[in-house]
Each structure stands twice: as C-alpha cells, then as structure tokens.
Amino acid sequence: MKRRVSAFLVTCLFAAGVLAGCSTASSPAAKPPTSEGSQSSQPAPGTSTAGSGTKVFRFNIGSEPSTADPGLSDDNISSMVVSSTFDGLTRKGPDGKFHEAAAEKIETSEDGLTYTFHLRDAKWSNGDPVTAHDFEFAWKRALDPQTASDYAYQLFYIKNGADYNAGKAKRDDVGVKALDDKTLEVHLENPTPFFLELTAFATYYPVNKKVVEANPNWAMEASSHVGNGPFKLETWAHKNKMSFVKNDSYWDKDNVKVDKIDVTMIEDQNTELSMFENDELDWAGGPFSTLPTDAIPALKESGAFKVIPVANTYWYQFNIEKPPFNNVKIRKAFGYAINRQAIIDNILQAGQIPATGILPPTMAVKPDGYFRDHDTELAKQLLAEGMQELGISKLPPITLIFNTSEAHKKIAEAVQDQWKQTLGVDVKVANMEFKVYLDTLDSGNYQIARRGWVADFNDPVNFIEIFREKKGNNNTNWTNPHYNELLQQAAKERDLEKRKQLFGQAEQILMDEMPLSPIYFYTLSWLQGEKVANGIYTDALGNGDLKYVEMK
C-alpha cells in the first residue's frame, strides 16, 4: 500500500493454491490460524489478553502520512493508516494466508474470470452499513482519471479498468457491480491467480460513498475520517502525532486486543531509540521507521532486537528526461559505479543483499542479477562513451534527492563519494520532508532520486508493471513498447513457467536501459519492548498490520 513508495529502509505466488484460505466459499475469516513459526509470533485471534485496564501500544512512524484515503495512499506510512482504519474483502492473517474479511463468502467461476463476493453484516465507524455499493464506488473512484490515484493500475485486472482510466471506456463499462447491498460481482480481463490477494490491498478497500461525496477533504482530519477497519482515527495533530482507538463497530472487534495506539512522527532515529530505551515507546524501527545504523552492532546483542528478510528493493532512479540521464550509457555508468556490498557492510549492517536486478529473491527470475556490483572499469568506459554521444566534455550539475532519514543520508553520502572516486563526478545530495519529496518526484523536478518498493503481493508483476507507462508510481519518464508487449503477453499466459520467463525478459530490458539502479534487497529490523505480547505483524513482503498487536 504498497504496500508503495517506502519511506524507510526495510515463494512466488504463481499458484492460486496459495490463496486457498480465501478462495473457498466457507472458510471463516473471523479466526485465522496462529502464526506459529512466523516472523512475528502472533496469537490466534480470540486469545484472551493478560492483565486489565486500557491497553495502549506506542510506536513511531517518522514522517507525516500523505493521506488517510485508501484510494490515494501510495506510501507505507499512509498504508499503515488505511490498513488500520479500513478492511478489504480479504485480509492477510498472522498465518500469512488470506482470509475473508468484509466478504463472508467468495465464489469463483470455473474460468477464473468472475468473482462474486457476499458481504457480511458490518458497519462504518459512523454507524452506516458497509455495502457492496461502497466497494463499487471506491474502485471506480480510484480508476477515475480525475482522482489521479497512483495505484489505479492495481485495478487494471478488472474488465475495462485500464480503458476507463485512460478515457477509452465509460464508468459503467468497468467490470465491478453491486448486485444488491450485500453482493458484489467482479469480472476480470484475464485469469488473475493472485486476485484474492489484491482484494486485501488498500486500493481495493471500500470508502463510504456518502461521506466522500459530502466532503472532498474527509480523509485529512480525524474529525471527518470514516473507516470500516479495526481502529478509528481518533486524533491527527499534523506532523506531530496521531492516535487510533479500537473501533467498536468493527465486525471482528473481539479479536482486536489493544484499546488504543499512539503514534509519534519523529524523524530523528536517535531520538526514537532514546524514547524506546526510556520506555516512552513500545516498539522502534521497522516496518514504519528505522533504527540508527550506528547503533545496530550494539543492538544486535540485545534480546529486543529482531530482524527478518523482506521482498522489497531499494534503488536510485533517474529522470531520463533530465540531462545527462537522457543517455542510457551515463545512467549505467552511475549504476555500475555503486559499491553495494560496502554500503551493506559499513552502513546498513543488518544482512541486506546487494541488488543487481529489481526482483527480490522470493520472486527473482535471474537470482544472480544482470550486472556486476561495483564494476568500476566498465562504469568509466560507459561514462566516457555517453558524454561523447551527448557531445559534452563536462557533466552539468547533478543532484541526488532523498526523503529525510539518517540512513538515507549516509547511503547518499557514501554513493556520492563512490561516484567521485570512480567517475570523478561531483554530485550534490539533498534531503526533503517526505511529502515534499513525493511531490517533487511527481512533478519530475529531479535528476536522481532514492526510491524503495515495498511489494504489495509476492509476484514479479508487482514490480514489473510499475514501468508500464509514464504515470502513477513511474516518475522516471521511461517506457518501452517491447516491455509493454511482454507485460501484455504475461497477463494472458496460463503456463506459469512461460509467464515467469516473460517477466525475466522484461526485467532484462529494464536493466539494459536502466531508468533505475537497484542497490539492495531489504531486511527489516526493530526493537520490541517487554510489555509487547505480540507486536506489529510483519509479513515476508514487509507489510505491517496493527490489527494483531497485543500488550501484556
């Protein structure tokens, strides 16, 4: 929600059988299995909470959420807000499987093209009933080009979704329709084995049609925010803090084990660490913030330190319409000159993996990557050739931007030094507050920018489709007709191995033209306080869910 641009450092689902937990017509979602053996050791919902009194969980997110509107959410901070305050048709349980949530029963046609969702009795936080009409309205609203949702493309699996978003079809042509208040029928363009995973994603959440139409700014203040999830947004002091309280209107409220969640927005990671050590926070670090890199060696000795690998990628991207990065050889020179292993060893220090391809190990088609890390001689050669092709003897001023974070700053300064040492290039680095940074990317007013992609679902298409067109989350301005043809072929390919190879060919094009340079595959690390019985459920994709938090 991702899910999305990551604000911080943090088995391919090619088979529909992985989604069996939510594809049957009778499996209950109210009591997903426990996560015994999973990364976050979550309880079975329904387990009693020890102790008495108000249960409060406190953690830090570092940056101001850009929105609390699921149709506009495009980063992991806003995704945290919407996943806490909304519920999709399905939701991932702490067992790592997907279960019915707002949908009580799901039927799938034999050809995999039609899904019928039967909604359970549920209410919005303002008391209104949650209806199939709310889902239809929300999905078509996100697809509406006037909404300008960066994640509209996640709905392109729906029949005529892409055409409506492109102005080539009418709203009524989109293949989602409320048959009545409790029945939603969805028609897909092609069989989509991970569709029931998508319905747990933020862009597929419902919104209250009456609330949205009455107030365009409904999602920017706690007083006007209305959701259907496990928590309600109680307060939002912008750029300072926010709080959630248990939603007594939530259909599964008995399995929400904390009464309140207090969230701070402190960008300085050392301050966050001090607050944790002073018992002012119950959790520090991932998935919504990071720990100070300098402190990690000592923290590893602490019993509170936790770390897991996640299927996310950290990269630098180039604006290919800004000189000198309109030249592919210069883009590759800058990419090849980076010493990824040195960054991991000397800065990150939490088991990250150097990335020489965009797809993380859980979904990689070519695990060994597409180029050699820190290939200095080839980088020098390509820079000289690229400058000759552009007819220049000196590079223009170059700036690398990143959102405010001590870790991002250290990585940028390390890469700045590597480019100087290897290429003889002086690059300026500049940090920006997160929302300003996102706005700068969207406006295209940059040359090189830090990005991280938190996988929304564990399938190569989730990374590859970002670069389908020059809109949404693709702010590189790069597109390629053959690349898009491969995506279209993969969408129709029923043979899973052939589908995988098509994605491999697309990734090869991406690395050959290098609108982005992957740097590393993430791990998530955090500190968990002694009062936390079960913390933020973090899956293998790095997605965090507050629903299952429990305090002792």
C-alpha positions as semicolon CSV with decimal commas, in nm:
position;residue;x (nm);y (nm);z (nm)
1;M;0,000;0,000;0,000
2;K;0,227;-0,099;-0,126
3;R;0,206;-0,151;0,025
4;R;0,413;0,167;-0,249
5;V;0,697;0,403;-0,201
6;S;0,881;0,304;0,114
7;A;0,967;0,593;0,337
8;F;1,235;0,392;0,514
9;L;1,487;0,107;0,489
10;V;1,317;-0,214;0,535
11;T;0,771;-1,845;-0,278
12;C;0,643;-1,661;-0,580
13;L;0,262;-1,660;-0,575
14;F;0,231;-1,810;-0,921
15;A;-0,015;-2,071;-0,795
16;A;-0,371;-1,996;-0,692
17;G;-0,348;-2,267;-0,428
18;V;-0,157;-2,027;-0,202
19;L;-0,479;-1,830;-0,178
20;A;-0,693;-2,125;-0,078
21;G;-0,763;-1,965;0,258
22;C;-0,988;-1,709;0,088
23;S;-1,097;-1,877;-0,232
24;T;-1,338;-2,125;-0,083
25;A;-1,697;-2,046;-0,009
26;S;-1,694;-2,144;0,356
27;S;-1,359;-2,080;0,528
28;P;-1,419;-1,828;0,810
29;A;-1,210;-1,515;0,837
30;A;-1,302;-1,430;1,192
31;K;-1,049;-1,677;1,331
32;P;-0,742;-1,708;1,108
33;P;-0,483;-1,957;1,230
34;T;-0,199;-1,861;1,460
35;S;0,138;-1,766;1,318
36;E;0,333;-2,035;1,497
37;G;0,677;-2,029;1,343
38;S;0,614;-1,699;1,164
39;Q;0,829;-1,390;1,192
40;S;0,623;-1,204;1,449
41;S;0,483;-1,483;1,666
42;Q;0,120;-1,366;1,657
43;P;-0,157;-1,521;1,868
44;A;-0,469;-1,689;1,743
45;P;-0,743;-1,427;1,740
46;G;-0,969;-1,491;2,033
47;T;-0,684;-1,547;2,278
48;S;-0,750;-1,352;2,599
49;T;-0,538;-1,052;2,687
50;A;-0,347;-1,075;3,011
51;G;-0,394;-0,806;3,272
52;S;-0,662;-0,541;3,293
53;G;-0,717;-0,173;3,219
54;T;-0,663;0,019;2,897
55;K;-0,415;-0,146;2,663
56;V;-0,204;0,112;2,473
57;F;0,060;0,043;2,209
58;R;0,312;0,320;2,126
59;F;0,539;0,345;1,824
60;N;0,694;0,597;1,583
61;I;0,643;0,640;1,208
62;G;0,896;0,918;1,146
63;S;0,701;1,101;0,875
64;E;0,363;1,263;0,830
65;P;0,119;1,037;0,640
66;S;0,040;1,184;0,300
67;T;-0,326;1,081;0,329
68;A;-0,570;0,856;0,513
69;D;-0,766;0,787;0,191
70;P;-0,717;0,430;0,062
71;G;-0,777;0,541;-0,296
72;L;-0,485;0,786;-0,278
73;S;-0,246;0,601;-0,044
74;D;0,090;0,549;-0,217
75;D;0,349;0,502;0,060
76;N;0,398;0,268;0,352
77;I;0,314;0,532;0,612
78;S;-0,027;0,620;0,468
79;S;-0,075;0,248;0,404
80;M;-0,036;0,186;0,777
81;V;-0,309;0,441;0,848
82;V;-0,556;0,298;0,598
83;S;-0,491;-0,067;0,686
84;S;-0,561;0,021;1,049
85;T;-0,885;0,203;0,972
86;F;-1,018;0,001;0,676
87;D;-1,091;-0,360;0,589
88;G;-1,092;-0,506;0,239
89;L;-1,289;-0,801;0,111
90;T;-0,997;-1,015;0,228
91;R;-0,720;-0,960;0,482
92;K;-0,393;-1,137;0,548
93;G;-0,394;-1,325;0,877
94;P;-0,095;-1,382;1,104
95;D;-0,059;-1,726;0,945
96;G;0,047;-1,549;0,624
97;K;-0,267;-1,662;0,438
98;F;-0,558;-1,456;0,313
99;H;-0,898;-1,485;0,476
100;E;-1,242;-1,341;0,423
101;A;-1,278;-1,002;0,590
102;A;-1,557;-0,769;0,471
103;A;-1,659;-1,059;0,247
104;E;-1,818;-1,350;0,428
105;K;-1,830;-1,582;0,128
106;I;-1,647;-1,579;-0,208
107;E;-1,742;-1,765;-0,525
108;T;-1,516;-1,801;-0,829
109;S;-1,620;-1,907;-1,179
110;E;-1,451;-2,207;-1,338
111;D;-1,276;-1,990;-1,595
112;G;-1,133;-1,764;-1,319
113;L;-1,285;-1,452;-1,473
114;T;-1,579;-1,384;-1,241
115;Y;-1,575;-1,338;-0,865
116;T;-1,886;-1,296;-0,652
117;F;-1,835;-1,153;-0,304
118;H;-2,108;-1,189;-0,043
119;L;-2,060;-0,925;0,226
120;R;-2,104;-0,989;0,597
121;D;-2,306;-0,755;0,818
122;A;-2,064;-0,473;0,900
123;K;-2,076;-0,104;0,982
124;W;-1,873;0,205;0,911
125;S;-1,725;0,382;1,211
126;N;-2,009;0,638;1,189
127;G;-2,270;0,362;1,213
128;D;-2,365;0,339;0,843
129;P;-2,390;-0,012;0,698
130;V;-2,100;-0,122;0,474
131;T;-2,249;-0,215;0,137
132;A;-2,140;-0,357;-0,196
133;H;-2,222;-0,015;-0,342
134;D;-1,940;0,133;-0,129
135;F;-1,693;-0,110;-0,286
136;E;-1,815;-0,041;-0,639
137;F;-1,795;0,333;-0,577
138;A;-1,446;0,311;-0,425
139;W;-1,295;0,102;-0,706
140;K;-1,444;0,316;-0,984
141;R;-1,339;0,630;-0,796
142;A;-0,977;0,509;-0,783
143;L;-0,991;0,426;-1,155
144;D;-1,140;0,762;-1,246
145;P;-0,860;0,962;-1,414
146;Q;-0,986;1,271;-1,231
147;T;-0,894;1,107;-0,898
148;A;-0,531;1,073;-1,012
149;S;-0,468;0,766;-0,797
150;D;-0,108;0,646;-0,829
151;Y;-0,232;0,294;-0,765
152;A;-0,514;0,293;-1,020
153;Y;-0,319;0,036;-1,220
154;Q;-0,370;-0,221;-0,945
155;L;-0,734;-0,222;-1,058
156;F;-0,649;-0,283;-1,423
157;Y;-0,708;-0,655;-1,369
158;I;-1,079;-0,567;-1,364
159;K;-1,250;-0,573;-1,703
160;N;-1,226;-0,232;-1,873
161;G;-1,046;-0,086;-1,572
162;A;-0,744;0,028;-1,774
163;D;-0,963;0,161;-2,055
164;Y;-1,176;0,365;-1,816
165;N;-0,864;0,507;-1,653
166;A;-0,735;0,602;-1,999
167;G;-1,063;0,763;-2,103
168;K;-1,141;0,488;-2,355
169;A;-1,438;0,336;-2,171
170;K;-1,727;0,458;-1,961
171;R;-1,764;0,420;-1,587
172;D;-2,048;0,172;-1,633
173;D;-1,824;-0,046;-1,853
174;V;-1,594;-0,128;-1,560
175;G;-1,643;-0,490;-1,454
176;V;-1,750;-0,432;-1,094
177;K;-2,116;-0,405;-0,996
178;A;-2,315;-0,417;-0,673
179;L;-2,598;-0,661;-0,745
180;D;-2,756;-0,557;-0,416
181;D;-2,639;-0,420;-0,080
182;K;-2,461;-0,745;0,008
183;T;-2,343;-0,885;-0,327
184;L;-2,052;-0,759;-0,538
185;E;-1,983;-0,912;-0,877
186;V;-1,642;-0,863;-1,042
187;H;-1,537;-0,951;-1,397
188;L;-1,165;-0,968;-1,481
189;E;-0,978;-0,905;-1,806
190;N;-0,777;-1,226;-1,767
191;P;-0,749;-1,502;-1,506
192;T;-0,551;-1,350;-1,219
193;P;-0,424;-1,615;-0,974
194;F;-0,343;-1,354;-0,708
195;F;-0,670;-1,157;-0,731
196;L;-0,785;-1,254;-0,381
197;E;-0,455;-1,122;-0,254
198;L;-0,517;-0,793;-0,432
199;T;-0,853;-0,751;-0,261
200;A;-0,666;-0,715;0,068
201;F;-0,471;-0,420;-0,075
202;A;-0,554;-0,055;0,004
203;T;-0,673;0,044;-0,343
204;Y;-0,939;-0,228;-0,315
205;Y;-1,070;-0,100;0,020
206;P;-1,420;0,050;0,024
207;V;-1,493;0,411;0,110
208;N;-1,819;0,549;0,246
209;K;-1,982;0,697;-0,065
210;K;-2,199;0,941;0,132
211;V;-1,903;1,073;0,334
212;V;-1,669;1,109;0,035
213;E;-1,922;1,292;-0,180
214;A;-2,016;1,529;0,104
215;N;-1,659;1,633;0,191
216;P;-1,364;1,615;-0,055
217;N;-1,121;1,657;0,238
218;W;-1,281;1,388;0,454
219;A;-0,958;1,185;0,478
220;M;-0,727;1,460;0,603
221;E;-0,867;1,514;0,955
222;A;-0,958;1,272;1,232
223;S;-1,288;1,451;1,294
224;S;-1,419;1,373;0,944
225;H;-1,249;1,039;0,879
226;V;-1,474;0,733;0,847
227;G;-1,346;0,378;0,806
228;N;-1,459;0,017;0,842
229;G;-1,142;-0,129;0,996
230;P;-1,023;-0,249;1,337
231;F;-0,942;0,105;1,459
232;K;-1,083;0,456;1,429
233;L;-0,863;0,759;1,372
234;E;-0,912;0,948;1,699
235;T;-0,664;1,236;1,669
236;W;-0,430;1,371;1,400
237;A;-0,201;1,653;1,502
238;H;-0,029;1,701;1,169
239;K;0,348;1,648;1,159
240;N;0,339;1,565;1,530
241;K;0,130;1,264;1,634
242;M;-0,187;1,067;1,578
243;S;-0,386;0,812;1,773
244;F;-0,620;0,526;1,692
245;V;-0,883;0,372;1,918
246;K;-1,049;0,035;1,888
247;N;-1,348;0,051;1,654
248;D;-1,649;-0,090;1,838
249;S;-1,838;-0,100;1,507
250;Y;-1,580;-0,338;1,353
251;W;-1,721;-0,681;1,267
252;D;-1,418;-0,856;1,422
253;K;-1,374;-0,629;1,724
254;D;-1,341;-0,923;1,965
255;N;-1,009;-1,010;1,803
256;V;-0,862;-0,661;1,840
257;K;-0,661;-0,678;2,162
258;V;-0,547;-0,320;2,224
259;D;-0,771;-0,027;2,312
260;K;-0,553;0,250;2,174
261;I;-0,249;0,308;1,955
262;D;-0,039;0,622;1,999
263;V;0,180;0,719;1,703
264;T;0,457;0,979;1,700
265;M;0,613;1,140;1,391
266;I;0,975;1,192;1,491
267;E;1,219;1,190;1,200
268;D;1,537;1,161;1,411
269;Q;1,611;0,793;1,460
270;N;1,836;0,851;1,762
271;T;1,551;1,030;1,936
272;E;1,323;0,737;1,858
273;L;1,579;0,495;2,002
274;S;1,613;0,706;2,318
275;M;1,236;0,710;2,361
276;F;1,227;0,331;2,335
277;E;1,509;0,295;2,589
278;N;1,324;0,536;2,823
279;D;1,003;0,330;2,797
280;E;0,823;0,604;2,603
281;L;0,775;0,371;2,306
282;D;0,688;0,001;2,296
283;W;0,838;-0,051;1,951
284;A;1,115;0,113;1,748
285;G;1,224;0,057;1,390
286;G;1,059;-0,142;1,110
287;P;0,831;-0,170;0,932
288;F;0,739;0,200;0,954
289;S;1,066;0,353;1,073
290;T;1,431;0,257;1,101
291;L;1,691;0,215;1,371
292;P;2,010;0,427;1,369
293;T;2,264;0,240;1,164
294;D;2,545;0,331;1,404
295;A;2,359;0,161;1,688
296;I;2,287;-0,168;1,511
297;P;2,608;-0,356;1,610
298;A;2,537;-0,296;1,979
299;L;2,161;-0,352;1,942
300;K;2,226;-0,695;1,790
301;E;2,340;-0,803;2,135
302;S;2,004;-0,702;2,278
303;G;1,725;-0,954;2,323
304;A;1,487;-0,686;2,199
305;F;1,649;-0,671;1,853
306;K;1,462;-0,853;1,575
307;V;1,547;-0,880;1,204
308;I;1,380;-1,051;0,906
309;P;1,447;-1,052;0,528
310;V;1,168;-0,899;0,320
311;A;1,083;-0,895;-0,050
312;N;1,150;-0,525;-0,101
313;T;1,402;-0,340;-0,315
314;Y;1,593;-0,014;-0,253
315;W;1,704;0,174;-0,563
316;Y;1,813;0,505;-0,712
317;Q;1,613;0,615;-1,012
318;F;1,697;0,854;-1,293
319;N;1,473;1,108;-1,459
320;I;1,554;1,015;-1,818
321;E;1,424;1,349;-1,946
322;K;1,682;1,544;-1,744
323;P;2,037;1,566;-1,890
324;P;2,270;1,388;-1,864
325;F;2,043;1,094;-1,774
326;N;1,873;1,108;-2,111
327;N;2,171;0,893;-2,214
328;V;2,150;0,522;-2,124
329;K;2,529;0,477;-2,100
330;I;2,557;0,754;-1,843
331;R;2,272;0,600;-1,642
332;K;2,451;0,265;-1,647
333;A;2,783;0,427;-1,558
334;F;2,631;0,575;-1,243
335;G;2,460;0,245;-1,160
336;Y;2,764;0,025;-1,213
337;A;2,992;0,254;-1,010
338;I;2,799;0,196;-0,686
339;N;2,964;-0,036;-0,433
340;R;2,658;-0,209;-0,287
341;Q;2,839;-0,454;-0,064
342;A;3,037;-0,173;0,101
343;I;2,714;0,011;0,180
344;I;2,571;-0,302;0,342
345;D;2,888;-0,383;0,536
346;N;2,966;-0,033;0,657
347;I;2,629;0,140;0,689
348;L;2,329;-0,093;0,697
349;Q;2,484;-0,389;0,883
350;A;2,160;-0,591;0,904
351;G;2,206;-0,869;0,650
352;Q;2,080;-0,689;0,339
353;I;2,161;-0,841;-0,003
354;P;2,325;-0,645;-0,290
355;A;2,071;-0,599;-0,571
356;T;2,174;-0,622;-0,936
357;G;1,817;-0,674;-1,056
358;I;1,487;-0,529;-0,946
359;L;1,308;-0,852;-0,842
360;P;1,384;-0,964;-0,483
361;P;1,494;-1,324;-0,414
362;T;1,144;-1,460;-0,340
363;M;1,030;-1,382;-0,695
364;A;1,358;-1,348;-0,888
365;V;1,375;-1,490;-1,240
366;K;1,753;-1,439;-1,260
367;P;1,882;-1,460;-0,899
368;D;2,242;-1,370;-0,996
369;G;2,129;-1,038;-1,143
370;Y;2,213;-0,856;-1,464
371;F;2,542;-0,674;-1,396
372;R;2,841;-0,686;-1,163
373;D;2,841;-0,486;-0,842
374;H;3,095;-0,201;-0,838
375;D;3,214;-0,261;-1,197
376;T;3,441;0,044;-1,197
377;E;3,622;-0,005;-1,527
378;L;3,303;-0,057;-1,725
379;A;3,146;0,241;-1,546
380;K;3,432;0,469;-1,653
381;Q;3,414;0,343;-2,010
382;L;3,037;0,396;-2,033
383;L;3,058;0,746;-1,886
384;A;3,315;0,849;-2,148
385;E;3,110;0,696;-2,431
386;G;2,789;0,855;-2,305
387;M;2,943;1,201;-2,282
388;Q;3,079;1,163;-2,634
389;E;2,734;1,067;-2,762
390;L;2,586;1,377;-2,597
391;G;2,866;1,592;-2,737
392;I;2,973;1,723;-2,397
393;S;3,313;1,741;-2,225
394;K;3,172;1,825;-1,882
395;L;2,865;1,699;-1,697
396;P;2,600;1,951;-1,586
397;P;2,540;1,999;-1,211
398;I;2,379;1,684;-1,068
399;T;2,169;1,646;-0,751
400;L;2,056;1,329;-0,575
401;I;1,743;1,375;-0,361
402;F;1,610;1,162;-0,075
403;N;1,348;1,195;0,196
404;T;1,473;1,290;0,542
405;S;1,631;0,990;0,716
406;E;1,972;0,942;0,872
407;A;2,018;0,612;0,690
408;H;1,921;0,759;0,352
409;K;2,164;1,043;0,419
410;K;2,452;0,807;0,496
411;I;2,383;0,595;0,189
412;A;2,361;0,904;-0,032
413;E;2,688;1,042;0,104
414;A;2,858;0,705;0,053
415;V;2,737;0,684;-0,307
416;Q;2,832;1,049;-0,359
417;D;3,186;0,958;-0,256
418;Q;3,189;0,644;-0,473
419;W;3,084;0,845;-0,779
420;K;3,357;1,095;-0,705
421;Q;3,624;0,829;-0,661
422;T;3,525;0,613;-0,958
423;L;3,384;0,861;-1,210
424;G;3,540;1,190;-1,094
425;V;3,188;1,337;-1,073
426;D;3,072;1,587;-0,811
427;V;2,713;1,518;-0,708
428;K;2,514;1,728;-0,463
429;V;2,286;1,543;-0,217
430;A;1,967;1,699;-0,079
431;N;1,714;1,574;0,174
432;M;1,345;1,667;0,171
433;E;1,049;1,623;0,405
434;F;0,859;1,316;0,284
435;K;0,554;1,485;0,132
436;V;0,771;1,746;-0,043
437;Y;0,991;1,466;-0,172
438;L;0,688;1,279;-0,314
439;D;0,556;1,597;-0,474
440;T;0,899;1,660;-0,628
441;L;0,904;1,312;-0,780
442;D;0,553;1,353;-0,917
443;S;0,642;1,689;-1,072
444;G;0,951;1,541;-1,240
445;N;1,171;1,815;-1,099
446;Y;1,470;1,596;-1,015
447;Q;1,765;1,412;-1,172
448;I;1,836;1,120;-0,935
449;A;1,610;1,011;-0,650
450;R;1,603;0,744;-0,384
451;R;1,313;0,501;-0,404
452;G;1,217;0,184;-0,227
453;W;0,946;-0,054;-0,334
454;V;0,751;-0,245;-0,071
455;A;0,588;-0,535;-0,251
456;D;0,209;-0,539;-0,244
457;F;0,197;-0,909;-0,333
458;N;0,464;-1,167;-0,398
459;D;0,461;-1,183;-0,777
460;P;0,700;-1,028;-1,034
461;V;0,421;-0,829;-1,196
462;N;0,404;-0,613;-0,883
463;F;0,750;-0,471;-0,968
464;I;0,750;-0,500;-1,345
465;E;0,416;-0,325;-1,403
466;I;0,535;-0,005;-1,230
467;F;0,710;0,094;-1,553
468;R;0,422;0,020;-1,789
469;E;0,352;0,389;-1,855
470;K;0,465;0,737;-1,755
471;K;0,219;0,788;-1,471
472;G;0,141;0,668;-1,120
473;N;0,448;0,535;-0,941
474;N;0,670;0,558;-1,251
475;N;0,828;0,903;-1,229
476;T;1,137;0,805;-1,432
477;N;0,958;0,908;-1,758
478;W;1,083;0,579;-1,909
479;T;0,865;0,350;-2,117
480;N;0,939;0,081;-2,374
481;P;0,690;-0,069;-2,628
482;H;0,852;-0,416;-2,625
483;Y;0,849;-0,412;-2,245
484;N;0,475;-0,342;-2,253
485;E;0,417;-0,618;-2,508
486;L;0,585;-0,865;-2,272
487;L;0,359;-0,750;-1,989
488;Q;0,053;-0,800;-2,209
489;Q;0,169;-1,150;-2,303
490;A;0,234;-1,236;-1,939
491;A;-0,116;-1,119;-1,842
492;K;-0,268;-1,375;-2,081
493;E;-0,019;-1,657;-2,029
494;R;-0,170;-1,954;-1,841
495;D;0,155;-2,154;-1,828
496;L;0,322;-2,032;-1,508
497;E;0,677;-2,109;-1,618
498;K;0,632;-1,926;-1,951
499;R;0,476;-1,635;-1,761
500;K;0,782;-1,621;-1,535
501;Q;1,018;-1,615;-1,833
502;L;0,826;-1,326;-1,990
503;F;0,885;-1,128;-1,672
504;G;1,253;-1,219;-1,695
505;Q;1,272;-1,076;-2,046
506;A;1,103;-0,757;-1,925
507;E;1,345;-0,724;-1,634
508;Q;1,635;-0,767;-1,878
509;I;1,506;-0,468;-2,081
510;L;1,470;-0,264;-1,762
511;M;1,830;-0,338;-1,659
512;D;1,961;-0,283;-2,014
513;E;1,808;0,064;-2,030
514;M;1,847;0,131;-1,656
515;P;1,595;0,401;-1,568
516;L;1,677;0,285;-1,216
517;S;1,974;0,129;-1,043
518;P;1,886;-0,130;-0,776
519;I;2,106;-0,114;-0,467
520;Y;1,994;-0,374;-0,214
521;F;1,715;-0,605;-0,103
522;Y;1,579;-0,507;0,235
523;T;1,572;-0,658;0,573
524;L;1,352;-0,517;0,849
525;S;1,489;-0,468;1,197
526;W;1,315;-0,341;1,507
527;L;1,318;-0,335;1,885
528;Q;1,026;-0,487;2,073
529;G;0,951;-0,388;2,431
530;E;0,896;-0,635;2,712
531;K;0,532;-0,526;2,753
532;V;0,450;-0,632;2,397
533;A;0,296;-0,977;2,387
534;N;0,251;-0,969;2,010
535;G;0,380;-0,682;1,803
536;I;0,317;-0,543;1,456
537;Y;0,251;-0,841;1,233
538;T;0,511;-0,812;0,956
539;D;0,488;-1,049;0,662
540;A;0,755;-1,161;0,416
541;L;0,681;-0,859;0,197
542;G;0,748;-0,611;0,477
543;N;0,382;-0,515;0,516
544;G;0,285;-0,430;0,873
545;D;-0,061;-0,479;1,028
546;L;-0,160;-0,333;1,365
547;K;-0,476;-0,542;1,399
548;Y;-0,297;-0,826;1,579
549;V;-0,099;-0,619;1,832
550;E;-0,140;-0,737;2,191
551;M;0,006;-0,599;2,513
552;K;0,079;-0,798;2,829
